[in-house]
Amino acid sequence: MNEVSELSIDVEALPLKAVAELLGIPVTRVHQHLRDGLYLAFRRDGEACVPAAFFHGKSVVKGLQGTIVLLRDGGFADPEILRWLFTEDDSLPGTPIECLRAGRHREVKRRAQAMAF
């Protein structure tokens, strides 16, 4: 997990225990999801957290993992990926995470691919 100070305090974050409860899995499985790049975590006030926007109901937003993998493969570090996901992009419009949540994951992946390569 990385310290991401630029991620707005307005971004709702869930502690890892809350993520485990939301998904109905043990916290150790949440740690495995983080290692696998299913979603990303960061530290806020010393506690490991995951942005609540990464979840839709009791599941992970479709396209998030593929976007993370694509950007990691392109050399981006997790803090950079988190910032990018929550930064307004006039060409989408909105933020990449908002577009993923709206089901426009192909558009987000095209932009991520263009950035990564």
C-alpha positions as CSV (number, residue, x, y, z in Angstrom):
1,M,0.0,0.0,0.0
2,N,1.2,3.5,-0.8
3,E,0.6,6.8,0.8
4,V,-1.4,8.9,-1.6
5,S,-1.7,12.4,-0.2
6,E,-3.2,13.9,-3.4
7,L,-6.3,11.8,-3.3
8,S,-9.0,14.1,-2.2
9,I,-10.4,13.8,1.3
10,D,-13.8,13.9,-0.4
11,V,-13.1,10.4,-1.8
12,E,-14.9,8.0,0.5
13,A,-12.6,5.3,1.7
14,L,-13.3,2.0,3.3
15,P,-10.9,0.3,5.8
16,L,-9.8,-3.2,4.8
17,K,-12.1,-4.8,7.4
18,A,-15.1,-2.9,5.9
19,V,-14.1,-4.1,2.4
20,A,-14.0,-7.7,3.7
21,E,-17.5,-7.3,5.3
22,L,-18.9,-5.7,2.1
23,L,-17.6,-8.6,0.0
24,G,-18.3,-11.3,2.5
25,I,-14.7,-12.5,2.6
26,P,-12.0,-12.7,5.2
27,V,-9.5,-9.8,5.5
28,T,-6.7,-12.1,4.3
29,R,-8.6,-12.5,1.0
30,V,-8.8,-8.7,0.7
31,H,-5.0,-8.6,1.0
32,Q,-4.8,-11.2,-1.8
33,H,-7.1,-9.1,-4.0
34,L,-4.7,-6.2,-3.4
35,R,-1.7,-8.3,-4.4
36,D,-3.6,-9.5,-7.5
37,G,-4.5,-6.0,-8.5
38,L,-8.3,-6.5,-8.3
39,Y,-8.4,-3.1,-6.6
40,L,-5.9,-0.7,-5.0
41,A,-5.5,0.6,-1.4
42,F,-3.8,3.6,0.1
43,R,-3.2,4.9,3.6
44,R,-5.3,7.6,5.1
45,D,-4.5,8.7,8.6
46,G,-2.3,5.7,8.9
47,E,-5.0,3.2,8.1
48,A,-5.1,1.1,4.9
49,C,-8.2,2.0,2.9
50,V,-9.8,1.2,-0.5
51,P,-11.9,3.8,-2.3
52,A,-15.6,3.0,-1.9
53,A,-16.1,3.9,-5.6
54,F,-14.3,0.7,-6.5
55,F,-17.4,-1.3,-5.5
56,H,-20.8,-1.5,-7.0
57,G,-23.1,-3.2,-4.5
58,K,-21.2,-6.2,-3.2
59,S,-18.8,-6.6,-6.2
60,V,-15.8,-4.8,-7.7
61,V,-16.6,-2.4,-10.5
62,K,-16.3,-4.1,-13.9
63,G,-13.1,-3.1,-15.8
64,L,-11.2,-1.9,-12.8
65,Q,-8.8,-4.8,-12.5
66,G,-8.1,-4.7,-16.3
67,T,-7.4,-1.0,-16.1
68,I,-5.1,-1.4,-13.1
69,V,-3.2,-4.2,-14.8
70,L,-2.9,-2.2,-18.1
71,L,-1.4,0.8,-16.3
72,R,0.9,-1.3,-14.1
73,D,2.2,-3.0,-17.2
74,G,2.8,0.5,-18.7
75,G,5.0,1.4,-15.8
76,F,2.6,3.4,-13.6
77,A,2.9,3.0,-9.8
78,D,-0.2,2.5,-7.7
79,P,-0.3,6.1,-6.4
80,E,-0.2,7.4,-10.0
81,I,-3.0,5.0,-10.9
82,L,-5.2,6.1,-8.0
83,R,-4.7,9.7,-8.8
84,W,-5.5,9.1,-12.5
85,L,-8.7,7.2,-11.7
86,F,-10.0,10.1,-9.6
87,T,-8.8,13.0,-11.8
88,E,-11.3,14.8,-14.1
89,D,-10.8,14.0,-17.8
90,D,-12.7,16.3,-20.2
91,S,-12.4,13.7,-23.0
92,L,-14.5,11.2,-21.0
93,P,-16.2,13.3,-19.4
94,G,-15.8,13.0,-15.7
95,T,-13.2,10.8,-13.9
96,P,-12.1,7.4,-15.2
97,I,-13.6,5.7,-12.1
98,E,-17.0,7.4,-12.8
99,C,-16.9,6.1,-16.3
100,L,-16.0,2.6,-15.1
101,R,-18.9,2.7,-12.7
102,A,-21.2,3.8,-15.6
103,G,-20.2,0.8,-17.7
104,R,-17.9,2.7,-20.1
105,H,-14.9,0.6,-19.3
106,R,-13.8,0.3,-22.9
107,E,-13.3,4.1,-23.2
108,V,-11.3,4.1,-20.0
109,K,-9.1,1.3,-21.1
110,R,-8.4,3.0,-24.4
111,R,-7.2,6.1,-22.6
112,A,-5.2,4.0,-20.1
113,Q,-3.6,2.1,-23.0
114,A,-2.7,5.4,-24.8
115,M,-1.1,6.7,-21.6
116,A,0.8,3.5,-20.8
117,F,2.4,3.0,-24.2
